[in-house]
Structure formats: structure tokens, C-alpha cells
Amino acid sequence: MRSARTPVDAPPPDTPRLELRGLRKYFASTGVLAVADVSFAVQPGEIVAIIGENGTGKSTLMNLLFGIHEPDAGEILVDGSPRTITNPQDAIAAGLGMVHQHFELVPSFTVAQNVLLGREPVGRGLYDDRAARAFVGTLAARSGLSIDVSRRAGDLPIGAQQRVEILKALAAEARTLIFDEPTAVLTPPEAEELLVLVHDLAATGRSILFISHKLPEVQAIADRIIVMRRGEIVTTLQRGEADQAELARLMVGREVEQPRMSSDASPQGTVLDLEGVRLPGHGGTGEASLSLRKGEVLGIAGVSGNGQDELIEAIAGLTPVEAGTVHLQGRDITGATPAAIRRAGLAHIAADRMAVGLNLQASLEENAAATAFRSPRFARRGVVRRRERRAFARRLIEDYEVRGSAPTRAVRTLSGGNLQKIVIGRELAGDPAVVLANQPTRGLDVGSIEFVHRTLLQACEAGVGVLLVSTELDEVLALSHRIAVMYQGRVIGPFAHDQIDRERIGRLMAAGEEAA
């Protein structure tokens, strides 16, 4: 563990904690200028938010700061002195710490072991677990991070895992903390706790860079807001200078609208029917029954972990049900394989696009054809029809506005918004009768959210039944003709849109009890 800074190390007053001058990054392999001459400074104790569409260069910029990529031009100054940062070790030595959107923990290690990985205390030539737990426990208490340092990281809920990531940075004596989309995987209560923690960390004099697409969070916490578009800074705003609509317009370069379901819609005929379905892990708590109609969005709200993922996986054939039946267009698909269920007319937008929805090592065209690679459209006598597959991928790129991409490009290089467009384009290409949309806008910016909402509503208007699962109440209320709530594995409702409001949904989510 490094020693604390001495007064001799202190920079002159008013010197920025971190300053970027003309940073630039060009990826020759894709022809994308990801960061274009970016300059700004962050003072001690200041919270600076950076917002922009997915793929606008925010994460690339943070990766330049943390040594994951090297800039092609420009310089980075820490406490007024130029620093060469070519790897994360250089960044840590410069007092930078990053809390990644996707956590980098060893699941089998304890909290203390993860926090001190690479800096383990040693006594008599052996790892000193007692000293490690004492140090991390004291650090956690001093930082307001309540956590059991003896628990395995893999056993912790998501919010607690993020606290471990923050402790890792604090243990390395980070003076500037970079949060990259920190609330993308958190529940609303966890997100609120994080914002309080970030504010408290800034109050100790640490500088904060806060990357987010959630405008209410940005407005609540940031002292300054930097807006990026296509790799450039388009403007910098002080707290309170712009409302959410103006911030969205600056991010996207146009007015952003919130698509809403049509109250004139008249859904007809049942396309999906669940009767008495008991979900794995929720055997003793109730059964799920619901019917989805053609041309309808049926929204399912609920606190994460109440069986939503299991419900979607059961319908898609990824998880066996313990009891009950599932019918798709009148056909019993209970226990059928995922491939057979797809052929029967089901499409599935998975909650985790990176782990389930896509193969990140494969190309865009390979992912676009992944659910139909054996069909005559893309294969003949066991031979891949590459020309047809590539042409399909090009149409998907054009129709779904997948920016900065080509059919042969590996999807791992794309932003979250572009990844989701690939998934949705692929799933809707098969003309499904039912679309399972599980957290379809998780981690997306306002422009991408608008696109996803509009696309789902267009599918609905074309007669597709959409089963929407979301922890975002605004999303459920805006898109759904009927709304149900999941609580401990059972479905409460559904209710007509005009028979339920935010307050009633909240009560059902919290306790599973009907309003009086």
C-alpha cells in the first residue's frame, strides 16, 4: 500500500486536480475518430458529469485516462504536472481510480481479498488475512460503505459488489474517481444510495468524473455537465443551466420525443397464454398467469429479483417450469426447446445483451444471423450463404442506424445502444407473433431509448404482442396498454392503463398488496 502524500507534494492553490489538453483517439481498424481534441479540467471536490449518446466517445475518453487506450495526441496533467499514462498501473500511481460499469471482481475471493488484490498485507512471508480484513473494514467504515469484508464477492448483491469496486479505488488512495455508467445495473434504491455516496466522496476533496445517460441523476449530483457528441465537447453547463429536455437535445442534436402507446388501440385475440406457471426458485410463493393479446404491449413492473427474469426464460424455453402451461398462438410450448419456440413465433430481447443476446467475439453479420443461421436464407446444403448474410447485415445497419459499423466488425467494439439495435433488428426480422422485451433500454442514452420505444410500438401497431419487463416505471407507464406487477414469483394483475397509477404500482411492488 502506497504512503500518503506529504505537504511537499501539494500543488499550488487553484491547480486542477485533473486536466486534459487536446486529447485525441482514432481507431484505424474501424475508421472512427472516437475522441476529437477534448480539453477540460476538474477541481478538487468537484463533480463533473459527462453525458452523450452511446458511442459518442465517453467511455473511450475514460479509457484514455485510465491507460486502457493510449491517446494519439494531447496530454494529461495531474495536479498541474504532465503524466504519461500507458496502462492502468500508471493511472493508479497518478491517483486515478475507475469504477467500471461491468465489475472486475474475483467471485471466489472475499471482499477484503478483492480490495487488496496485488497489495496484500504479508506477515512472516504469508498472507495476513486478519490484517487485510481490519484494514478494509476500517476503510469501509471511514468511507461510509457498509459491507461485510469477509463475504465472498460472488455472494453479494449488485449494489454491494459496486461498493467493493469503490473500495478498491479508495484503498489505492485514488484522488480522482471515474464512475462509468455506475447506475446502469443498479435498482432505484441502490442508485439513490450511490448518489449519496458520490456526494460524500466529493465532500472529502476527491474529484469525481461521472459518466451517465440518466439525466435526472446528472442534474441532481453534478456541479458541471459536459455534453459530448461524436467525440467532441459541444458545450459545458453549470448546475441548473438546462432542464432535461434541453440536455437531451444537446446530446442528440435534435428534439427528443417520448413515444407513447396509442390509447385508440384495440388488441384482438390471445397470442401468448400462461396458466399457473410456477417458476424455478419461487416454488412456494405463487403462480404466474397472464394472457398477451395481438397488437398489445403488456408491461410487467416489479423490483428486480421477483421472478421477472425467470418468467421470461421460462416462456423462451431457457428454463423449465415447475408447474403450469405456456401456449403460443394456441400451441402448447411448455417444455419445448428454445429453437422450437422461436419457430413457433417467439422473439426474445434478453436483459443482458452482452452475455446472452450477442456473441461479443463474433462479427455483426454473424450475430445478425445467429437465430436463423440454418435457415435457407443464410445457408444451403450446410454451406453459409455469405453474400446474403452480409446483405442482411447491411440492411440492419441502415434500417436501425447502427453507427460507425460494418458487417465484418466485431460487435465487442460497439456501444451499448448499437449493440441493442443489432439485437432488436435481428429479433424483429423473423416476423414474430410475440416479442419478449426484458429490460430493453437498460444502460442506453435518451436517443437510443427513444429509438427502442418507437421500434417496439411500431411492431405492436403491426400486430405483434409485446411482453415488456422493466424496472423503469416511466417506461412501463408510457408504452403499456395493460400493466401487471411481479411480486415473489407471481403476477398481480394485469390492470388496464387507466386503472393503475404510479402510486398503486409502487404499493404492489413493495408488498404485493392490492390498493384499498
N, C-alpha and C positions, 0 to 999 in steps of 0.2 A: 504494500500500500504506500502511495506516494506521500511525502511530507507536505504539510500545509504551506501555503505561500507566505513569505515573510514580507514585512513592510517595505523592504528594499525592492521587492518585485513589483510593487504597486505602480500602475501607470499614472500619468498626470491627471488631475481632475478633468472631468468632462470628456475624457477619451472614450470612444465607443468600446464596448466590450468585444463586439464583433463587427467587422466592416468588410464588405465585398466591393471590389472595384473592377467593373468591366468583365465579369465572368462570362465565358462563352463555351458552349459544348456542342459539337457537331458529330453526329453518328454517320460515318461514311457508309456503313453497311446498309442503312435504310434511307440515306439521303435526307435525314431530319435534323434541322437546327433546333435542338431541344431547349437551349438556353442562349439568349442573344444579348450580350453586353449588359448584364444585370449588375446594378450597383445599389447598395443601401447599407445602412448601419443600424445596430441595435445597442441601446444603452444598458448599463446595469439596472436590474429591476424592472425592465420594460418588457411588456408582452406584445410582440408583433405577429399578427396573423397574416398568412399568405393564402389567398384564395384564387381560384381559377378553375376552368373546366378540367375534366380528366384529360390527361395528355398534353397539358399546357406547359409542362416543364417544372412544376413544383417539386415533385419527388426527385427529378434529375438534379435540380439545384441543391436539394438537401444531400443527395448522394455525393455531390462535388464537395460539399462542406465536410462530409464525414469520411472522405477518402475512398469511397467505393468506386467513383469515377475520378479521372483527372481532368481539369479544365484545359481547353485548347488555348485559352488566353485569359488574362486578368489575374488578380491577386486577392488573397485572403489575409486580412490583418486581425490579430487577436491582441487586445489591449494596446493597440497602436503599432504593433510590430508585425511585419510580414511573416507569414508562416507557410512553409511548404507542406502540403498535406497530400500524401500519395497513398495512404492506407488508413484504416480505422485506428491503428495504434498511434499514428501521428495526430489524428483528431483528438483522441483521448488525452494524449500528452499536452495538447493545446487547450485542454479544459472544455472540450465539446462532448456532449453526450446525446445519443439519439434513442428515442423510444419508438421502435418500429411499429407500423400498422400490424404486421404479422410477427408475432412474438418469436424470439430466438432463445428459447429455454430448453434445458435438458429435462425431459419429463420425469426421469427416474431419480434426478438429484433433488435434494431438499432446497428450500428457499435460500438458506444460508450458503449452500454449496453453489447454487446458481449465481448468487450475488457476488461471490468472491472467486468465481472461476478464473483461474490464471493468476490470482493474487492470494492464494490460500495461506493462512497462517500455519506455521510449522513449529512444532516443539519436539526437540530431541530427534530431529530428522523425520518426524511423522506428521501427517495432517492433524491439526489440533481442532477437532470438531467443537469442543466446548468454547474455545476462543472465537471460532467463527460464528457460532450462534449468539454469543454475547455481543460481539461487535455489530452484527447485523440487527439484532434485537434493539440495541441502543440506538443505532442509526434510524431504524424504522420508527421508534417511539419519538425521537427528536424531530423527525420529519413529518409526523402526523400520519404515518402509514401503518394502520393496524393490520398485522398479519402474523401468522404462526410460522416462525422461521424454521421449525423442524418438520413441517409438512412437505411432502413431495410436490413439486411444481405441477406434475400431471394431474394431481388430485384437486387442484384449486379451480374455482370458477374463473371465468374470463377476466372479470374485473380485478381479481386478486393477482392473476398472472401479470396483468399490466403493472400492478404495483411492484412486482418483483423486477420488471424491466426498469422502472423508475429508480428503484433501489440500486440496481447495477450501476446506473449513471452516477448516482449520488456517492456510492462507495468509491468511484474513481475520481471524486472531487470535481465533477463537472460544474463549471460556472455558467455555461450556456447549454440549455436543454432544448433539443429539437423534438417536437411531437409531430409525427407524420400520420395524419388522419386518425387521431387517438381514440375517437369515439365510434369509429365505423363498426366495431364488433361488440360494443357495449350496450346493455339495456339502458333505458332512460334514467333509472336511479343511479346506475353505475356512472353514466355520463355526467350527471349532476355532481356526484362525488369527485370526479376527476377535475371538473372545472374549479371547484373549491380548492382542491389540492394545488392546481397550477397557479391560482391566485396567491396561495400561501407561499409557494416556492419563489415567486417573483418578489414577494414582500421581504424575503431574506436577502435580496440583492442579486439573485440569479436572473440571467437574461433568458427569455423564452421566445422560441420561434414555433408558432402554432399553425400547422398546415391543416386546413379543414375545408369541406364543402358545405358544412351546415351553418348557414348564415345566422340563425339565432344565437348559436354558441359564439360565433365570432363577434357579434355585436355585444354580447354580454361580457366578454373577457378581454378583448384586445384594446390596447392603448392606441395602436395604429394598425391600419389594414392596407396591405399591399395587394393590388389586383394584377394578376398576370393573364396574358392572352397570347397564345402561340409563341411562348418562350420569352416574351418581353414584359416589362412592367409598364402597364398602361396608366396607372395612377396610384397615388398613395393618399390615404384618407385618415384623418384623426377620428377618434371615437365620437360617434354621434353625427358625423357629417353626411351620412347617407342612410336611407332606410333599406330594408331587404330588397324591395323591388329595384331600387337603383343599383345596389350591389350586384344583383342578378344580371341586370342589363349591362353593367360594366364587364362582368365576367364573360358573357356570351356575345356581346356586341350587338344585341337586339333586345326587344322586349320579350320577356319570358311569360308565357301564359300557363295557367294550371288547367289542363284538360279535366273535364268532369263528365260523369256518366249522364246520359240523356234521361230525363225524367219521363219522356214520352215513350221509352222503350217498352215493348210488350213481349217479354220472353215466353217462348212456347215450347212445350214438350221437355221431358226429362232426358238428359244425356248422361248424367252420372248419378248413381244412387248408392248410398251406403246405409246398411241396415245392421244396427247392433254390433258395429266393429269394435272389438277390444284390442287395444294397441299394446305392443311389447313394452314392458316397463310400467304400464299403467293398469295392470290387470284388476286390481281391487278398487279402482276409483270410478269406474263408469264406462259407458259405451258411447261410441260416436255414431250418430245417424244424421244424414243430411241428403238433400237432393239438389242437384245443379241443373238449371234449365238452359236450353239453347238460347244464345244471344244474351246471356246474363253474366254479370260479374258478381260472384258471391264472395264477400270479404270475410276473412276469419281473423279476428283480433285476439290478443292474449299476451300475457307476459311470457317471454321466451322460456322454454323448458316445460311447457304444459302439454306437450304431445303434438305440437304442430308439425315438427319435422317427421315424427313417426307416422302421422296421418298421411302426409304427402308420400313418404316412402312406401307405405302400405298400399296406397292407391296405385303407385307406379310399379309395384311388384318387387321393390328392392328389399322389403322386409315382410315376412309372413305375418298375417294377422292371427291373433289367438282365438278369435271367435267372430262370427258375423259374415256378411257377404258384401261384395262390391260388384255393381253392374255398370257397364259402359255401353251406352246405346242399346240397352236391353240385353246385353250379353254378360253372362256371369264370368268375371275375370278374376275371381278370388283364387289365389294360389297360382295364377298364370305367370309365365316368365315376363321380364321387362320387355323383351323383344316382341312377344305375342301381344302384350298390352299396347305397345306402340303401333303395331299393325292394326289393332282394333280401333285406333283413332285418338290415342293419347299423346300429348306433348308435355315435356317436363322441363321447366326452368328451375334448376336447382338453386338452393340457397347459397351454396359455396361454389361459385363458378370456377374457382381456381383448382379445387380438389376434386370436384365431381363433374362440373359442367364441361370442362375442357381438359385436353392433354397439353400441358404447357410446353412440352418438348417438341410437339408436332407443329406443322405449319398451319396457316389459316385455312388453306384449302383442304387439308386433311381433317381438321376439326369441323369444317363446314359440312363435310360429307360423312362424318363419323356415325350418324344414326341411320344412314342409308347406304353404307359402303358396299353392301351386297346386292343392292337393287340394280335392275337392268340400266338404270340411268347412269350409274357410275362404274359398273363392272359388267363384263360379258365373258362368259365361259371361264370365270375365275381370273380374268385379266382386267386390271384397273383401266378405266377409260379416262386417262389423264386430261385430255383436251376438254371433255365435258365437265369434269370436276373443276378444272381451273376456270372455265367459263362461268360455272355456277358461283364460284368464289368471287369472281369479278363483279357479278351482278349483285351479290350480297354486299360487297364493299360499297358499291354505288348506291343501292337502294337504302341501305342502313347507315350511310355516311360514316363508314369506318375510316377514320382519318389516318394519314401517314402510313398506309399499309399496302401490301401487295400479297397476292395469293401464296407466294412461297415464303413469306416472312414468318418466323417463329412467333407464336402468339404470346410467349412469355415477355416479349419486348413491348407489348401494347398496354395502354392504360386500362383501368377498371371499366370505364364507360365503353370503350371499344370492345373489350372482352365480352361485356354483356350484350352488346349489339350482335356479335357473332352468334352467341348462344340463342338469342331470341330469333334472329334471322333463320338460323338452322331449324329451330323448333317449329316455326310457323310455315316453313317451306313445304312441309308434308301435308298441308291442309287438314289439320287435326279437328276433331269434334270437340275436344276438351283440352284446355291448357292449364296445367298446374303451375302457378307462378308463386314460388316460395321466396319471399324477401327480394323481389325483382329489382329494387333500386338501392339495395344496401351498398354503401360506400360510393355512391355516384353523386356527381355535381348536379346543379339545378338544370342545366341544359340537357344532360343525359336523362335525368328523371323525367323531364317534360317529354322527351322522345319515347321513353319506355311507356309512360302513361298513354300517350297518344296512340302508340302501336297496339297496346292491349285493347284499348277502346275501339279501335278500327277493326280488330279481329272480332270483338264482341258484336259490333254492328253487322259484320259479315255472317253472323250466326254461330260463332264459336262460343262455347261455355267456358268461362274463366273462373277458376278457383284461386282466389288471391289470398295468400297468407302474408301478413305483415305486422311488425311491431310498431309501425308508424301509423298512428291513429288518423292523422291528416290524410294519408294515402288511402286508407280503408274508407274513410268517410267521403272522399272525393270521387272514388271510382266505383263503389259498390252499389248495386241495386238492392241487395239484401246483405245483412251483416249478422254474423254469428261470433260467439266468443268461445275460445277453448280454455277449459279450466280442469286441471288434473286428469287429462285424457278424455274428457267428454265434451261434446259440442252443446253449447247453450244457444238456443235459437234454431234457425235464423229469424231475424226481425226485418220487416220492411224498413227501408231507409228512413221513412218519415215517422217511424215508431220508436226510434232509438237515437240518442244523442251521446255526446262525449262523456257526460257525467254518468249516464247509465252504463255505458261500456266500461268506464273506469271501475264502477262498483262490481260489475260482473267479473272483470279481470282480477280484482283484488280478492274477492271472496267467493265467487261463483254463485252469488245470491241474486235472485230476481229483485228488481226495484219494486217497492210497495205500490 
